[in-house]
Structures are given as C-alpha cells and as structure tokens.
C-alpha cells in the first residue's frame, strides 16, 4: 500500500516538475511521512526526479530541436554548482535544511513573475557593455551559485532555473521548460555521484516514487503544450507562491 501511494505521489511530482518545477514540495514531505530522516529524504529526492526529467525531456523533444546549441553550455555551471552544493550537504545536519528555503523560493518566484520587465531592461543595459560580456555568460555565472543550492537542497529549484533561463532569447515557455529539465537532470545526476557513498539513499522508497515520476513527467510535458505560454507562466507563479506559503508554515 505504501509503495502504491508513493507511486501516485510520484505522478504528481513528475507532472509538476515537467511544467514548472516544485514537484518535490509534495514528494519531500511524503518521504518524511513515510518515516525517512530528513537528510535521507533529501538525498533520495535525486533518485525520484531523474525518471521524471527524462520523461519530460522526451515529451518536450520537438522544442529541444529549436534550442540553440550554445545554450547547452549553461549545463556546465549547473554541474559544477551541484557538485559543490552536494559536497556541502555531506557536512550539514538535517535540522538546518529548511531554514532558508522559504526566502530563497520566494525570491525565485518574484524573479520569474517580473521576468518580462527585467528581461527588457537587462537586454537594453547589455547593449552598452563590452562585446565579450555576453548575456549567456552572465546567465551561466548567475546559475553557478543557484546550482549550489540545487545540489544542496533541490526543492523548488525548478523555479530558479526558469527565472534565469527567462533572460535568454528564448520566448517560448516550452523551450525554456525543455532546457530547464535538462539542467535539473544533470544536477540530480551530479548529486547522486557525490552522495552515493553516504548510504543515505533509500532505494525502495525512491524507486517507487520515481516510477510514478517518469509517468507524470512525460504526460505533464505533453499536457503543458496544450496551453498558451501566458497560461503556463501564470500557473508557475501560482504554484510558486503556494509553495512559499507551504514551506513558510512548515518551517516557522
């Protein structure tokens, strides 16, 4: 019965992650409710999200073909940051995990909500800078510390990725989502490599939820493509503020 419940929650997690991120706002508390220690639940989330991200990437494959190849370079700072964050996690007690998350997540949601205005002013500002100071380089530089957070505690990290990828020349939310799923997949894989030897991964619980996550990731990506970019953006913001409220109540 427990495995079936974890599978069902995994479907919701995969669907949310493929569209906007934040799926582990459901998955992480569920792992805690299943009796896992906070640190083990946090590390196990990396196992959970991988199949869902793969499913979402497949679901967004036609949009992936439209993404400029140079944008894939943004994965590099994500991997480096995830490695640093996961290394810090190895030395951190579980009691400190949730202290800063509500504020960090709120910042990400606000940034995403204000993205169109910020994007306009950023592009206008960059026209007057040196040619070597490209927008892509600045985004990669900004993603590095954000990826440290993702490697440390990935709950809500999809919002952060969406916010910063919104500053690229991609205007289609589905293309941004496709690249976001690639970045989060690489971050999860990096975290598993760094944390594999800790013994904190609960394979039974993680794989049960991961199976549902794969299903939710694929169909979530397909469902999202039936809605306009504007509707998806509103959904992201609503989910984001709901997530902030939930985490704030749970933490404080």
SVG drawing of the C-alpha trace seen along z (x, -y; Angstrom):
<svg xmlns="http://www.w3.org/2000/svg" viewBox="-4 -52 39 54">
<polyline fill="none" stroke="black" stroke-width="0.4" points="0.0,0.0 2.8,-2.4 4.6,-1.7 1.4,-2.3 0.9,-5.7 4.5,-6.7 3.9,-5.8 0.8,-8.0 2.6,-10.9 5.4,-10.4 3.0,-11.0 2.1,-14.4 5.8,-15.2 6.8,-14.4 3.9,-16.4 4.7,-19.5 8.5,-19.3 8.0,-19.0 5.8,-22.0 7.2,-24.4 9.3,-22.7 8.5,-22.4 7.2,-18.8 9.3,-17.8 7.2,-20.2 4.9,-17.2 7.4,-14.4 9.8,-15.5 7.1,-15.7 5.7,-12.4 9.1,-10.8 9.3,-12.3 5.7,-11.0 6.9,-7.5 9.4,-7.6 12.6,-8.7 15.0,-11.0 15.2,-14.5 18.8,-14.0 18.0,-10.7 14.8,-12.1 16.7,-15.0 19.3,-12.8 16.7,-10.3 14.8,-13.1 17.6,-13.0 16.6,-9.4 13.0,-10.4 13.3,-13.2 15.6,-11.6 13.0,-9.4 10.5,-12.3 13.1,-14.6 13.9,-12.1 10.2,-11.6 9.7,-15.4 12.7,-15.7 11.1,-13.2 7.8,-15.0 9.4,-18.3 11.7,-16.8 10.3,-18.9 11.1,-22.0 14.6,-20.8 15.4,-20.8 14.7,-24.6 17.1,-25.5 20.4,-27.0 23.2,-24.5 25.2,-27.2 22.6,-27.3 23.5,-23.8 26.7,-25.3 24.6,-26.5 24.7,-22.9 28.4,-23.3 27.9,-25.8 24.9,-23.7 27.0,-20.6 29.9,-22.5 27.5,-24.1 25.6,-20.9 28.9,-19.2 29.8,-22.0 26.3,-22.0 26.3,-18.2 29.7,-18.3 28.4,-20.9 25.4,-18.7 27.6,-15.9 28.7,-18.0 25.3,-19.6 22.9,-18.3 19.4,-17.7 18.0,-20.2 19.3,-23.1 17.8,-22.2 14.6,-24.2 15.7,-27.4 16.4,-29.5 14.3,-27.7 11.1,-29.9 13.1,-33.1 15.1,-31.6 12.0,-30.2 10.1,-33.5 13.0,-35.3 12.9,-32.9 9.1,-33.2 9.3,-37.0 12.1,-37.0 10.2,-34.7 7.0,-36.8 8.9,-40.0 11.0,-38.3 9.5,-40.1 10.3,-43.6 13.7,-42.6 14.5,-40.9 13.8,-44.1 16.0,-46.3 18.8,-43.7 18.9,-43.5 19.0,-47.3 21.7,-47.5 23.9,-44.9 23.9,-46.7 26.3,-49.3 28.7,-46.7 31.8,-45.2 31.2,-42.7 32.9,-39.9 30.3,-40.3 27.6,-38.2 24.1,-37.6 24.8,-33.8 27.9,-34.2 26.1,-36.3 23.3,-33.8 25.8,-31.0 27.6,-33.0 24.3,-33.5 23.4,-29.8 26.5,-28.7 25.5,-29.8 21.9,-28.8 23.1,-25.3 25.0,-25.1 21.6,-25.5 20.2,-22.9 22.9,-20.4 22.3,-21.2 18.5,-21.1 16.7,-20.9 13.2,-21.5 11.8,-24.4 15.0,-24.6 13.0,-24.4 11.6,-27.9 15.2,-29.3 16.2,-27.7 13.0,-29.0 13.7,-32.5 17.2,-32.7 16.5,-30.9 13.8,-33.5 16.6,-36.0 17.7,-34.2 16.5,-34.9 14.0,-32.1 10.5,-33.5 8.6,-30.2 8.0,-28.8 8.0,-25.3 11.6,-25.7 12.6,-27.2 11.0,-24.2 12.8,-21.8 16.2,-23.3 15.3,-23.5 14.6,-19.8 18.0,-19.0 19.7,-21.2 17.8,-19.7 18.6,-16.2 22.3,-17.0 22.1,-18.5 20.4,-15.4 22.9,-13.0 25.8,-15.0 24.3,-15.0 23.9,-11.2 27.5,-10.7 28.8,-12.9 26.4,-11.5 26.2,-7.8 28.8,-6.6 27.0,-8.3 24.4,-5.5 21.5,-8.0 19.7,-6.9 16.6,-4.8 16.3,-2.8 13.0,-1.2 11.1,-4.4 13.0,-6.4 12.3,-3.9 8.7,-3.5 8.1,-7.3 10.5,-7.5 8.3,-5.1 5.3,-7.4 7.5,-10.4 8.5,-9.1 4.9,-8.7 3.9,-12.2 7.0,-13.8 6.1,-12.6 2.4,-13.3 2.9,-16.6 5.1,-17.8 2.6,-16.8 -0.3,-18.4 1.6,-21.6 2.0,-22.1 -1.8,-22.4 -1.8,-25.7 -0.5,-29.1 2.8,-30.4 0.9,-33.0 -1.3,-30.4 1.8,-28.4 3.5,-31.5 0.5,-32.2 0.4,-28.6 4.1,-28.8 3.6,-31.9 0.5,-30.4 2.4,-27.2 5.4,-29.2 3.6,-31.4 1.6,-28.3 4.9,-26.6 6.4,-29.5 3.4,-29.6 3.6,-25.9 7.3,-25.9 7.0,-29.0 4.2,-27.5 6.1,-24.2 9.4,-25.9 8.2,-28.7"/>
</svg>
